[in-house]
């Protein structure tokens, strides 16, 4: 079980990059240090991503802000849209889904 650490940034195959974090100090569900989680905090994407915009904290700075309670299903959709991800991204998704 993964507990309370910082996850590596998710790098998509087309170069799109973002942070996705989940622990008691993040905007996630459940707001606990171990998963699985149904929604997580996304932050600092390399470019504006419309699928994340409903969750944005500061719409005026889409690449310099966080996105709270983003469903893991939306993260999967974003990764698919951007051509998949590397092993680190798959690891993060697995932890979010399976704890």
Secondary structure by P-SEA (a helix, b strand, c coil): cccccccccccccccbbbbbbbccccccccccccccccbbbbcccccccccccccccccccccccccccccaaaaaaaaaaaccccaaaaaaaaaaacc
